Amino acid sequence: MELTNARWRTATRSSNNGGACVEVADNLPGRVLVRDSKDRDGGTLTFAPAAWRAFVAQTKHPA
């Protein structure tokens, strides 16, 4: 997977966790990428945009 054009940003809720942050790149067509900021080469999760939106919505308002 080509990640050269991914623009990574740190999740807003991760900023006070002593470096335990999640980074998200949502600028690529048809996918949202997620990785651990402490281990950027350790792997990347890939979500379809609709799946990512559903995941974020669920974490904001858990059942």
C-alpha positions in Angstrom: 0.0 0.0 0.0 1.4 3.4 -1.0 1.5 5.7 2.1 3.7 8.4 0.7 0.9 10.9 0.3 -0.8 10.1 3.6 -1.1 13.2 5.8 -1.0 11.9 9.4 -2.6 13.8 12.3 -2.7 12.9 16.0 -6.1 12.1 17.4 -7.4 15.0 19.5 -8.2 12.7 22.5 -4.7 11.2 22.6 -2.7 14.3 23.4 -2.3 13.8 27.2 -1.4 10.1 27.2 2.4 10.4 27.5 3.0 9.6 23.9 0.4 6.8 23.6 -1.2 8.3 20.6 -3.2 7.2 17.6 -2.5 8.9 14.3 -5.1 9.0 11.5 -4.7 9.8 7.8 -8.0 10.5 6.1 -6.8 12.4 3.0 -6.5 9.4 0.7 -9.4 8.4 -1.6 -11.6 5.6 -0.4 -9.7 4.8 2.8 -8.8 6.0 6.3 -5.5 4.8 7.8 -4.7 4.4 11.5 -1.4 3.7 13.2 0.3 3.9 16.6 2.5 7.0 16.9 5.0 5.1 19.1 5.5 2.4 16.4 4.9 4.0 13.0 6.5 1.1 11.2 4.6 -1.5 13.2 1.6 -1.7 10.9 -1.3 0.3 9.7 -5.0 -0.4 9.9 -7.1 0.5 6.9 -10.8 1.4 7.1 -13.4 2.2 4.5 -14.6 5.8 5.2 -18.1 4.7 6.2 -16.7 2.1 8.5 -14.4 4.7 10.1 -17.2 7.1 10.6 -19.3 4.3 12.3 -16.4 3.4 14.5 -15.8 7.0 15.6 -19.5 7.5 16.2 -19.7 4.3 18.4 -16.7 5.4 20.5 -18.3 8.8 21.1 -21.6 7.2 22.1 -21.1 3.6 23.3 -24.2 1.4 23.8 
